[in-house]
Amino acid sequence: MATLLALEDFSPGEDAMALNKAFEGWSTDRKGMIRILGHRNVDQRKQIRLAYQEIYQEDLNKKLKSELLGDFEVVTPCPRKAWTFLFNRDGSASQDV
């Protein structure tokens, strides 16, 4: 996944909390997810994933997979693995991210 513009000064914990807030309620705040993940590079997204795990004791990849349905499924070439593109440079589905 290409990064639009990665922030140099960011807080993985704050991003993890903002993502969790985007997941709340009846519908996911997809714009909020894009605003965060679309503006972080791979290393920053990995830090966010680790922070999310530490704060919520839940795997961010699994949470994203459950949240990325509907329109997001239609626009991705491989819907079941779409969420892995957020964390792997090559788009692979490796579990060691």
Gaussian input, Z-matrix of N, CA and C with variables (Angstrom, degrees):
# hf/3-21g

backbone

0 1
 N
 C     1     B1
 C     2     B2     1     A1
 N     3     B3     2     A2     1     D1
 C     4     B4     3     A3     2     D2
 C     5     B5     4     A4     3     D3
 N     6     B6     5     A5     4     D4
 C     7     B7     6     A6     5     D5
 C     8     B8     7     A7     6     D6
 N     9     B9     8     A8     7     D7
 C    10    B10     9     A9     8     D8
 C    11    B11    10    A10     9     D9
 N    12    B12    11    A11    10    D10
 C    13    B13    12    A12    11    D11
 C    14    B14    13    A13    12    D12
 N    15    B15    14    A14    13    D13
 C    16    B16    15    A15    14    D14
 C    17    B17    16    A16    15    D15
 N    18    B18    17    A17    16    D16
 C    19    B19    18    A18    17    D17
 C    20    B20    19    A19    18    D18
 N    21    B21    20    A20    19    D19
 C    22    B22    21    A21    20    D20
 C    23    B23    22    A22    21    D21
 N    24    B24    23    A23    22    D22
 C    25    B25    24    A24    23    D23
 C    26    B26    25    A25    24    D24
 N    27    B27    26    A26    25    D25
 C    28    B28    27    A27    26    D26
 C    29    B29    28    A28    27    D27
 N    30    B30    29    A29    28    D28
 C    31    B31    30    A30    29    D29
 C    32    B32    31    A31    30    D30
 N    33    B33    32    A32    31    D31
 C    34    B34    33    A33    32    D32
 C    35    B35    34    A34    33    D33
 N    36    B36    35    A35    34    D34
 C    37    B37    36    A36    35    D35
 C    38    B38    37    A37    36    D36
 N    39    B39    38    A38    37    D37
 C    40    B40    39    A39    38    D38
 C    41    B41    40    A40    39    D39
 N    42    B42    41    A41    40    D40
 C    43    B43    42    A42    41    D41
 C    44    B44    43    A43    42    D42
 N    45    B45    44    A44    43    D43
 C    46    B46    45    A45    44    D44
 C    47    B47    46    A46    45    D45
 N    48    B48    47    A47    46    D46
 C    49    B49    48    A48    47    D47
 C    50    B50    49    A49    48    D48
 N    51    B51    50    A50    49    D49
 C    52    B52    51    A51    50    D50
 C    53    B53    52    A52    51    D51
 N    54    B54    53    A53    52    D52
 C    55    B55    54    A54    53    D53
 C    56    B56    55    A55    54    D54
 N    57    B57    56    A56    55    D55
 C    58    B58    57    A57    56    D56
 C    59    B59    58    A58    57    D57
 N    60    B60    59    A59    58    D58
 C    61    B61    60    A60    59    D59
 C    62    B62    61    A61    60    D60
 N    63    B63    62    A62    61    D61
 C    64    B64    63    A63    62    D62
 C    65    B65    64    A64    63    D63
 N    66    B66    65    A65    64    D64
 C    67    B67    66    A66    65    D65
 C    68    B68    67    A67    66    D66
 N    69    B69    68    A68    67    D67
 C    70    B70    69    A69    68    D68
 C    71    B71    70    A70    69    D69
 N    72    B72    71    A71    70    D70
 C    73    B73    72    A72    71    D71
 C    74    B74    73    A73    72    D72
 N    75    B75    74    A74    73    D73
 C    76    B76    75    A75    74    D74
 C    77    B77    76    A76    75    D75
 N    78    B78    77    A77    76    D76
 C    79    B79    78    A78    77    D77
 C    80    B80    79    A79    78    D78
 N    81    B81    80    A80    79    D79
 C    82    B82    81    A81    80    D80
 C    83    B83    82    A82    81    D81
 N    84    B84    83    A83    82    D82
 C    85    B85    84    A84    83    D83
 C    86    B86    85    A85    84    D84
 N    87    B87    86    A86    85    D85
 C    88    B88    87    A87    86    D86
 C    89    B89    88    A88    87    D87
 N    90    B90    89    A89    88    D88
 C    91    B91    90    A90    89    D89
 C    92    B92    91    A91    90    D90
 N    93    B93    92    A92    91    D91
 C    94    B94    93    A93    92    D92
 C    95    B95    94    A94    93    D93
 N    96    B96    95    A95    94    D94
 C    97    B97    96    A96    95    D95
 C    98    B98    97    A97    96    D96
 N    99    B99    98    A98    97    D97
 C   100   B100    99    A99    98    D98
 C   101   B101   100   A100    99    D99
 N   102   B102   101   A101   100   D100
 C   103   B103   102   A102   101   D101
 C   104   B104   103   A103   102   D102
 N   105   B105   104   A104   103   D103
 C   106   B106   105   A105   104   D104
 C   107   B107   106   A106   105   D105
 N   108   B108   107   A107   106   D106
 C   109   B109   108   A108   107   D107
 C   110   B110   109   A109   108   D108
 N   111   B111   110   A110   109   D109
 C   112   B112   111   A111   110   D110
 C   113   B113   112   A112   111   D111
 N   114   B114   113   A113   112   D112
 C   115   B115   114   A114   113   D113
 C   116   B116   115   A115   114   D114
 N   117   B117   116   A116   115   D115
 C   118   B118   117   A117   116   D116
 C   119   B119   118   A118   117   D117
 N   120   B120   119   A119   118   D118
 C   121   B121   120   A120   119   D119
 C   122   B122   121   A121   120   D120
 N   123   B123   122   A122   121   D121
 C   124   B124   123   A123   122   D122
 C   125   B125   124   A124   123   D123
 N   126   B126   125   A125   124   D124
 C   127   B127   126   A126   125   D125
 C   128   B128   127   A127   126   D126
 N   129   B129   128   A128   127   D127
 C   130   B130   129   A129   128   D128
 C   131   B131   130   A130   129   D129
 N   132   B132   131   A131   130   D130
 C   133   B133   132   A132   131   D131
 C   134   B134   133   A133   132   D132
 N   135   B135   134   A134   133   D133
 C   136   B136   135   A135   134   D134
 C   137   B137   136   A136   135   D135
 N   138   B138   137   A137   136   D136
 C   139   B139   138   A138   137   D137
 C   140   B140   139   A139   138   D138
 N   141   B141   140   A140   139   D139
 C   142   B142   141   A141   140   D140
 C   143   B143   142   A142   141   D141
 N   144   B144   143   A143   142   D142
 C   145   B145   144   A144   143   D143
 C   146   B146   145   A145   144   D144
 N   147   B147   146   A146   145   D145
 C   148   B148   147   A147   146   D146
 C   149   B149   148   A148   147   D147
 N   150   B150   149   A149   148   D148
 C   151   B151   150   A150   149   D149
 C   152   B152   151   A151   150   D150
 N   153   B153   152   A152   151   D151
 C   154   B154   153   A153   152   D152
 C   155   B155   154   A154   153   D153
 N   156   B156   155   A155   154   D154
 C   157   B157   156   A156   155   D155
 C   158   B158   157   A157   156   D156
 N   159   B159   158   A158   157   D157
 C   160   B160   159   A159   158   D158
 C   161   B161   160   A160   159   D159
 N   162   B162   161   A161   160   D160
 C   163   B163   162   A162   161   D161
 C   164   B164   163   A163   162   D162
 N   165   B165   164   A164   163   D163
 C   166   B166   165   A165   164   D164
 C   167   B167   166   A166   165   D165
 N   168   B168   167   A167   166   D166
 C   169   B169   168   A168   167   D167
 C   170   B170   169   A169   168   D168
 N   171   B171   170   A170   169   D169
 C   172   B172   171   A171   170   D170
 C   173   B173   172   A172   171   D171
 N   174   B174   173   A173   172   D172
 C   175   B175   174   A174   173   D173
 C   176   B176   175   A175   174   D174
 N   177   B177   176   A176   175   D175
 C   178   B178   177   A177   176   D176
 C   179   B179   178   A178   177   D177
 N   180   B180   179   A179   178   D178
 C   181   B181   180   A180   179   D179
 C   182   B182   181   A181   180   D180
 N   183   B183   182   A182   181   D181
 C   184   B184   183   A183   182   D182
 C   185   B185   184   A184   183   D183
 N   186   B186   185   A185   184   D184
 C   187   B187   186   A186   185   D185
 C   188   B188   187   A187   186   D186
 N   189   B189   188   A188   187   D187
 C   190   B190   189   A189   188   D188
 C   191   B191   190   A190   189   D189
 N   192   B192   191   A191   190   D190
 C   193   B193   192   A192   191   D191
 C   194   B194   193   A193   192   D192
 N   195   B195   194   A194   193   D193
 C   196   B196   195   A195   194   D194
 C   197   B197   196   A196   195   D195
 N   198   B198   197   A197   196   D196
 C   199   B199   198   A198   197   D197
 C   200   B200   199   A199   198   D198
 N   201   B201   200   A200   199   D199
 C   202   B202   201   A201   200   D200
 C   203   B203   202   A202   201   D201
 N   204   B204   203   A203   202   D202
 C   205   B205   204   A204   203   D203
 C   206   B206   205   A205   204   D204
 N   207   B207   206   A206   205   D205
 C   208   B208   207   A207   206   D206
 C   209   B209   208   A208   207   D207
 N   210   B210   209   A209   208   D208
 C   211   B211   210   A210   209   D209
 C   212   B212   211   A211   210   D210
 N   213   B213   212   A212   211   D211
 C   214   B214   213   A213   212   D212
 C   215   B215   214   A214   213   D213
 N   216   B216   215   A215   214   D214
 C   217   B217   216   A216   215   D215
 C   218   B218   217   A217   216   D216
 N   219   B219   218   A218   217   D217
 C   220   B220   219   A219   218   D218
 C   221   B221   220   A220   219   D219
 N   222   B222   221   A221   220   D220
 C   223   B223   222   A222   221   D221
 C   224   B224   223   A223   222   D222
 N   225   B225   224   A224   223   D223
 C   226   B226   225   A225   224   D224
 C   227   B227   226   A226   225   D225
 N   228   B228   227   A227   226   D226
 C   229   B229   228   A228   227   D227
 C   230   B230   229   A229   228   D228
 N   231   B231   230   A230   229   D229
 C   232   B232   231   A231   230   D230
 C   233   B233   232   A232   231   D231
 N   234   B234   233   A233   232   D232
 C   235   B235   234   A234   233   D233
 C   236   B236   235   A235   234   D234
 N   237   B237   236   A236   235   D235
 C   238   B238   237   A237   236   D236
 C   239   B239   238   A238   237   D237
 N   240   B240   239   A239   238   D238
 C   241   B241   240   A240   239   D239
 C   242   B242   241   A241   240   D240
 N   243   B243   242   A242   241   D241
 C   244   B244   243   A243   242   D242
 C   245   B245   244   A244   243   D243
 N   246   B246   245   A245   244   D244
 C   247   B247   246   A246   245   D245
 C   248   B248   247   A247   246   D246
 N   249   B249   248   A248   247   D247
 C   250   B250   249   A249   248   D248
 C   251   B251   250   A250   249   D249
 N   252   B252   251   A251   250   D250
 C   253   B253   252   A252   251   D251
 C   254   B254   253   A253   252   D252
 N   255   B255   254   A254   253   D253
 C   256   B256   255   A255   254   D254
 C   257   B257   256   A256   255   D255
 N   258   B258   257   A257   256   D256
 C   259   B259   258   A258   257   D257
 C   260   B260   259   A259   258   D258
 N   261   B261   260   A260   259   D259
 C   262   B262   261   A261   260   D260
 C   263   B263   262   A262   261   D261
 N   264   B264   263   A263   262   D262
 C   265   B265   264   A264   263   D263
 C   266   B266   265   A265   264   D264
 N   267   B267   266   A266   265   D265
 C   268   B268   267   A267   266   D266
 C   269   B269   268   A268   267   D267
 N   270   B270   269   A269   268   D268
 C   271   B271   270   A270   269   D269
 C   272   B272   271   A271   270   D270
 N   273   B273   272   A272   271   D271
 C   274   B274   273   A273   272   D272
 C   275   B275   274   A274   273   D273
 N   276   B276   275   A275   274   D274
 C   277   B277   276   A276   275   D275
 C   278   B278   277   A277   276   D276
 N   279   B279   278   A278   277   D277
 C   280   B280   279   A279   278   D278
 C   281   B281   280   A280   279   D279
 N   282   B282   281   A281   280   D280
 C   283   B283   282   A282   281   D281
 C   284   B284   283   A283   282   D282
 N   285   B285   284   A284   283   D283
 C   286   B286   285   A285   284   D284
 C   287   B287   286   A286   285   D285
 N   288   B288   287   A287   286   D286
 C   289   B289   288   A288   287   D287
 C   290   B290   289   A289   288   D288

   B1=1.4481
   B2=1.5172
   B3=1.2672
   B4=1.4585
   B5=1.5159
   B6=1.2928
   B7=1.4456
   B8=1.5180
   B9=1.3190
   B10=1.4526
   B11=1.5220
   B12=1.3143
   B13=1.4550
   B14=1.5256
   B15=1.3137
   B16=1.4661
   B17=1.5201
   B18=1.2951
   B19=1.4590
   B20=1.5173
   B21=1.3063
   B22=1.4592
   B23=1.5255
   B24=1.3126
   B25=1.4599
   B26=1.5255
   B27=1.3161
   B28=1.4592
   B29=1.5191
   B30=1.3109
   B31=1.4493
   B32=1.5258
   B33=1.3328
   B34=1.4693
   B35=1.5264
   B36=1.3191
   B37=1.4628
   B38=1.5171
   B39=1.3244
   B40=1.4652
   B41=1.5244
   B42=1.3229
   B43=1.4666
   B44=1.5255
   B45=1.3292
   B46=1.4651
   B47=1.5297
   B48=1.3240
   B49=1.4716
   B50=1.5257
   B51=1.3380
   B52=1.4644
   B53=1.5279
   B54=1.3383
   B55=1.4611
   B56=1.5148
   B57=1.3170
   B58=1.4539
   B59=1.5254
   B60=1.3199
   B61=1.4640
   B62=1.5342
   B63=1.3282
   B64=1.4695
   B65=1.5247
   B66=1.3323
   B67=1.4638
   B68=1.5263
   B69=1.3275
   B70=1.4626
   B71=1.5216
   B72=1.3055
   B73=1.4614
   B74=1.5143
   B75=1.3188
   B76=1.4557
   B77=1.5136
   B78=1.3161
   B79=1.4591
   B80=1.5237
   B81=1.2998
   B82=1.4574
   B83=1.5225
   B84=1.3243
   B85=1.4614
   B86=1.5246
   B87=1.3177
   B88=1.4653
   B89=1.5222
   B90=1.3185
   B91=1.4640
   B92=1.5289
   B93=1.3176
   B94=1.4555
   B95=1.5210
   B96=1.3306
   B97=1.4606
   B98=1.5206
   B99=1.3230
   B100=1.4594
   B101=1.5239
   B102=1.3369
   B103=1.4567
   B104=1.5241
   B105=1.3119
   B106=1.4626
   B107=1.5229
   B108=1.3199
   B109=1.4612
   B110=1.5284
   B111=1.3063
   B112=1.4548
   B113=1.5182
   B114=1.3207
   B115=1.4603
   B116=1.5233
   B117=1.3188
   B118=1.4639
   B119=1.5163
   B120=1.3219
   B121=1.4640
   B122=1.5258
   B123=1.3187
   B124=1.4631
   B125=1.5293
   B126=1.3170
   B127=1.4621
   B128=1.5271
   B129=1.3187
   B130=1.4578
   B131=1.5216
   B132=1.3356
   B133=1.4649
   B134=1.5206
   B135=1.3190
   B136=1.4659
   B137=1.5145
   B138=1.3352
   B139=1.4630
   B140=1.5291
   B141=1.3145
   B142=1.4652
   B143=1.5201
   B144=1.3285
   B145=1.4731
   B146=1.5227
   B147=1.3228
   B148=1.4597
   B149=1.5241
   B150=1.3246
   B151=1.4649
   B152=1.5236
   B153=1.3259
   B154=1.4651
   B155=1.5274
   B156=1.3225
   B157=1.4644
   B158=1.5215
   B159=1.3220
   B160=1.4635
   B161=1.5327
   B162=1.3205
   B163=1.4631
   B164=1.5253
   B165=1.3289
   B166=1.4671
   B167=1.5261
   B168=1.3236
   B169=1.4629
   B170=1.5309
   B171=1.3230
   B172=1.4630
   B173=1.5252
   B174=1.3203
   B175=1.4552
   B176=1.5220
   B177=1.3330
   B178=1.4638
   B179=1.5250
   B180=1.3107
   B181=1.4666
   B182=1.5261
   B183=1.3263
   B184=1.4665
   B185=1.5190
   B186=1.3259
   B187=1.4630
   B188=1.5275
   B189=1.3308
   B190=1.4589
   B191=1.5233
   B192=1.3183
   B193=1.4645
   B194=1.5299
   B195=1.3199
   B196=1.4615
   B197=1.5272
   B198=1.3244
   B199=1.4613
   B200=1.5260
   B201=1.3275
   B202=1.4655
   B203=1.5229
   B204=1.2879
   B205=1.4554
   B206=1.5186
   B207=1.2883
   B208=1.4574
   B209=1.5087
   B210=1.3313
   B211=1.4568
   B212=1.5197
   B213=1.3221
   B214=1.4485
   B215=1.5265
   B216=1.3285
   B217=1.4662
   B218=1.5190
   B219=1.3063
   B220=1.4551
   B221=1.5277
   B222=1.3292
   B223=1.4530
   B224=1.5172
   B225=1.3195
   B226=1.4598
   B227=1.5217
   B228=1.3266
   B229=1.4587
   B230=1.5191
   B231=1.2875
   B232=1.4646
   B233=1.5227
   B234=1.3227
   B235=1.4531
   B236=1.5186
   B237=1.3214
   B238=1.4551
   B239=1.5234
   B240=1.3182
   B241=1.4571
   B242=1.5288
   B243=1.3202
   B244=1.4634
   B245=1.5161
   B246=1.3011
   B247=1.4601
   B248=1.5172
   B249=1.3230
   B250=1.4662
   B251=1.5145
   B252=1.3291
   B253=1.4603
   B254=1.5257
   B255=1.3121
   B256=1.4578
   B257=1.5181
   B258=1.3203
   B259=1.4504
   B260=1.5168
   B261=1.3114
   B262=1.4646
   B263=1.5097
   B264=1.3054
   B265=1.4699
   B266=1.5255
   B267=1.3126
   B268=1.4613
   B269=1.5219
   B270=1.3274
   B271=1.4532
   B272=1.5039
   B273=1.3378
   B274=1.4617
   B275=1.5200
   B276=1.2850
   B277=1.4666
   B278=1.5133
   B279=1.3147
   B280=1.4627
   B281=1.5209
   B282=1.3136
   B283=1.4649
   B284=1.5226
   B285=1.3244
   B286=1.4605
   B287=1.5200
   B288=1.3218
   B289=1.4585
   B290=1.5125
   A1=108.09
   A2=117.15
   A3=121.31
   A4=109.84
   A5=115.78
   A6=121.61
   A7=108.67
   A8=116.55
   A9=120.46
   A10=110.37
   A11=116.92
   A12=122.06
   A13=106.82
   A14=117.11
   A15=121.48
   A16=110.10
   A17=116.45
   A18=121.99
   A19=109.60
   A20=116.57
   A21=119.79
   A22=110.57
   A23=116.67
   A24=121.38
   A25=108.06
   A26=115.77
   A27=119.39
   A28=109.07
   A29=116.73
   A30=122.24
   A31=108.96
   A32=117.35
   A33=119.21
   A34=112.04
   A35=116.85
   A36=120.71
   A37=112.49
   A38=116.51
   A39=120.38
   A40=110.60
   A41=116.59
   A42=119.78
   A43=110.94
   A44=117.12
   A45=120.81
   A46=110.51
   A47=116.42
   A48=120.04
   A49=111.15
   A50=117.30
   A51=120.57
   A52=110.43
   A53=117.03
   A54=119.84
   A55=110.82
   A56=117.36
   A57=120.49
   A58=110.30
   A59=116.62
   A60=120.26
   A61=110.31
   A62=117.30
   A63=121.05
   A64=111.48
   A65=117.19
   A66=121.44
   A67=112.63
   A68=117.95
   A69=121.81
   A70=111.90
   A71=115.41
   A72=121.44
   A73=112.67
   A74=114.12
   A75=120.72
   A76=112.91
   A77=117.06
   A78=118.87
   A79=109.80
   A80=114.99
   A81=121.82
   A82=109.95
   A83=116.14
   A84=121.51
   A85=107.27
   A86=116.15
   A87=121.21
   A88=111.93
   A89=116.47
   A90=119.37
   A91=109.92
   A92=116.45
   A93=120.47
   A94=111.78
   A95=116.68
   A96=120.81
   A97=110.51
   A98=116.53
   A99=120.77
   A100=110.62
   A101=116.12
   A102=120.57
   A103=111.22
   A104=116.78
   A105=120.71
   A106=110.87
   A107=117.60
   A108=121.41
   A109=112.93
   A110=117.16
   A111=120.47
   A112=113.58
   A113=115.95
   A114=120.68
   A115=112.01
   A116=116.50
   A117=121.55
   A118=108.06
   A119=116.57
   A120=119.16
   A121=109.31
   A122=116.82
   A123=121.50
   A124=111.25
   A125=117.13
   A126=119.79
   A127=111.28
   A128=117.03
   A129=120.39
   A130=110.97
   A131=117.17
   A132=119.98
   A133=110.91
   A134=117.72
   A135=120.14
   A136=110.58
   A137=116.73
   A138=120.49
   A139=110.87
   A140=116.43
   A141=120.98
   A142=109.87
   A143=115.95
   A144=120.02
   A145=110.97
   A146=117.31
   A147=120.97
   A148=111.17
   A149=117.05
   A150=120.87
   A151=110.60
   A152=116.41
   A153=120.78
   A154=110.29
   A155=116.02
   A156=121.00
   A157=110.45
   A158=116.46
   A159=120.78
   A160=111.59
   A161=117.00
   A162=121.09
   A163=112.19
   A164=117.71
   A165=121.56
   A166=114.39
   A167=118.27
   A168=122.84
   A169=111.14
   A170=114.68
   A171=121.87
   A172=107.77
   A173=116.28
   A174=121.30
   A175=109.89
   A176=116.18
   A177=120.68
   A178=111.28
   A179=118.46
   A180=120.45
   A181=110.80
   A182=116.46
   A183=120.27
   A184=110.93
   A185=116.01
   A186=119.77
   A187=110.40
   A188=116.71
   A189=120.04
   A190=110.94
   A191=116.07
   A192=119.87
   A193=110.32
   A194=116.74
   A195=119.65
   A196=112.32
   A197=116.66
   A198=121.14
   A199=113.53
   A200=117.77
   A201=121.22
   A202=110.67
   A203=115.67
   A204=122.31
   A205=109.41
   A206=117.10
   A207=121.50
   A208=113.07
   A209=116.10
   A210=122.01
   A211=111.99
   A212=117.97
   A213=120.89
   A214=110.46
   A215=117.05
   A216=120.06
   A217=111.08
   A218=117.11
   A219=121.79
   A220=111.42
   A221=118.37
   A222=120.47
   A223=114.49
   A224=118.06
   A225=119.72
   A226=109.84
   A227=117.14
   A228=120.35
   A229=113.34
   A230=117.79
   A231=122.00
   A232=108.06
   A233=119.00
   A234=123.08
   A235=115.30
   A236=117.97
   A237=119.60
   A238=112.71
   A239=116.80
   A240=120.01
   A241=112.34
   A242=117.32
   A243=120.58
   A244=112.17
   A245=117.49
   A246=121.47
   A247=112.36
   A248=119.17
   A249=120.14
   A250=111.74
   A251=117.77
   A252=120.45
   A253=111.19
   A254=116.54
   A255=120.08
   A256=112.16
   A257=117.43
   A258=119.86
   A259=115.22
   A260=118.83
   A261=121.91
   A262=111.10
   A263=116.43
   A264=120.35
   A265=111.59
   A266=117.34
   A267=120.25
   A268=113.59
   A269=117.77
   A270=120.93
   A271=113.70
   A272=117.27
   A273=119.97
   A274=110.67
   A275=115.66
   A276=121.53
   A277=111.67
   A278=116.96
   A279=119.38
   A280=110.11
   A281=116.44
   A282=122.15
   A283=112.02
   A284=118.39
   A285=120.36
   A286=112.89
   A287=116.21
   A288=120.90
   A289=109.64
   D1=127.03
   D2=179.13
   D3=-73.68
   D4=146.57
   D5=177.34
   D6=-97.09
   D7=130.17
   D8=179.64
   D9=-68.76
   D10=-55.37
   D11=179.37
   D12=-161.94
   D13=104.85
   D14=-176.76
   D15=-77.72
   D16=136.63
   D17=176.21
   D18=-77.71
   D19=139.85
   D20=176.92
   D21=-81.05
   D22=-37.57
   D23=-178.77
   D24=-111.00
   D25=104.57
   D26=-179.49
   D27=-141.36
   D28=163.73
   D29=178.55
   D30=-118.13
   D31=113.07
   D32=178.84
   D33=-58.64
   D34=-36.93
   D35=179.40
   D36=-64.79
   D37=-44.02
   D38=178.02
   D39=-64.88
   D40=-40.21
   D41=177.48
   D42=-64.34
   D43=-40.96
   D44=178.72
   D45=-61.98
   D46=-42.40
   D47=179.05
   D48=-67.43
   D49=-37.87
   D50=178.33
   D51=-66.39
   D52=-39.44
   D53=176.51
   D54=-63.34
   D55=-43.58
   D56=179.40
   D57=-60.54
   D58=-40.47
   D59=177.20
   D60=-63.82
   D61=-37.03
   D62=178.34
   D63=-64.35
   D64=-26.88
   D65=-179.07
   D66=-81.45
   D67=-16.38
   D68=-174.69
   D69=-71.64
   D70=156.45
   D71=175.28
   D72=86.66
   D73=-171.20
   D74=-175.71
   D75=-73.88
   D76=-30.33
   D77=179.65
   D78=-130.82
   D79=146.63
   D80=-179.57
   D81=-75.41
   D82=138.54
   D83=174.42
   D84=-79.97
   D85=84.82
   D86=-175.88
   D87=-65.35
   D88=-35.85
   D89=178.08
   D90=-63.86
   D91=-38.14
   D92=177.38
   D93=-64.47
   D94=-41.00
   D95=177.30
   D96=-62.37
   D97=-45.18
   D98=-179.39
   D99=-65.35
   D100=-40.25
   D101=179.50
   D102=-58.39
   D103=-36.32
   D104=-179.61
   D105=-83.80
   D106=-61.18
   D107=-172.23
   D108=-71.12
   D109=-28.05
   D110=179.58
   D111=-75.21
   D112=-13.47
   D113=-178.81
   D114=-115.94
   D115=24.86
   D116=176.64
   D117=-128.34
   D118=144.44
   D119=177.29
   D120=-83.15
   D121=177.57
   D122=-175.01
   D123=-58.59
   D124=-45.21
   D125=-178.59
   D126=-63.99
   D127=-39.30
   D128=178.18
   D129=-66.61
   D130=-39.38
   D131=178.59
   D132=-65.85
   D133=-33.80
   D134=175.87
   D135=-65.46
   D136=-40.00
   D137=177.78
   D138=-64.48
   D139=-38.32
   D140=177.17
   D141=-63.66
   D142=-42.17
   D143=179.55
   D144=-61.08
   D145=-43.62
   D146=178.86
   D147=-65.80
   D148=-40.28
   D149=178.40
   D150=-64.81
   D151=-41.04
   D152=179.05
   D153=-61.22
   D154=-43.95
   D155=178.93
   D156=-61.27
   D157=-43.23
   D158=-177.99
   D159=-67.31
   D160=-41.77
   D161=-176.75
   D162=-75.51
   D163=-44.79
   D164=-171.13
   D165=-109.15
   D166=-1.35
   D167=-177.20
   D168=49.14
   D169=41.69
   D170=179.33
   D171=-142.17
   D172=141.78
   D173=-179.31
   D174=-76.01
   D175=122.43
   D176=-178.70
   D177=-63.06
   D178=-36.47
   D179=178.42
   D180=-59.04
   D181=-45.39
   D182=179.95
   D183=-66.19
   D184=-38.72
   D185=178.82
   D186=-64.61
   D187=-45.27
   D188=177.94
   D189=-61.45
   D190=-41.29
   D191=-179.63
   D192=-60.12
   D193=-39.68
   D194=-179.96
   D195=-73.97
   D196=-25.16
   D197=-178.23
   D198=-89.23
   D199=-25.87
   D200=-176.08
   D201=-86.26
   D202=80.80
   D203=179.97
   D204=-122.97
   D205=176.72
   D206=174.78
   D207=67.15
   D208=-122.03
   D209=-176.30
   D210=-58.25
   D211=-38.25
   D212=-179.60
   D213=-64.79
   D214=-34.93
   D215=177.59
   D216=-66.42
   D217=-39.34
   D218=-176.10
   D219=-66.54
   D220=-38.64
   D221=-174.56
   D222=-85.67
   D223=-5.94
   D224=-179.36
   D225=-99.66
   D226=143.59
   D227=-177.79
   D228=-67.61
   D229=-28.69
   D230=-179.60
   D231=-138.58
   D232=84.53
   D233=-171.22
   D234=-51.03
   D235=-40.29
   D236=-176.62
   D237=-66.46
   D238=-24.04
   D239=-178.58
   D240=-110.70
   D241=6.83
   D242=-175.20
   D243=-56.92
   D244=-40.44
   D245=-177.34
   D246=-64.69
   D247=-24.90
   D248=-179.52
   D249=-70.87
   D250=-23.92
   D251=178.73
   D252=-63.14
   D253=-21.98
   D254=-179.92
   D255=-71.07
   D256=-21.80
   D257=-172.46
   D258=-121.19
   D259=-14.55
   D260=-178.77
   D261=-112.74
   D262=132.13
   D263=-178.88
   D264=-60.41
   D265=-36.34
   D266=-175.33
   D267=-97.09
   D268=1.26
   D269=179.71
   D270=79.61
   D271=7.66
   D272=-179.43
   D273=-71.02
   D274=165.56
   D275=-178.35
   D276=-104.17
   D277=31.28
   D278=-178.35
   D279=-65.04
   D280=149.25
   D281=-178.24
   D282=-91.53
   D283=-2.41
   D284=-176.10
   D285=-96.75
   D286=28.71
   D287=-179.28
   D288=-69.72

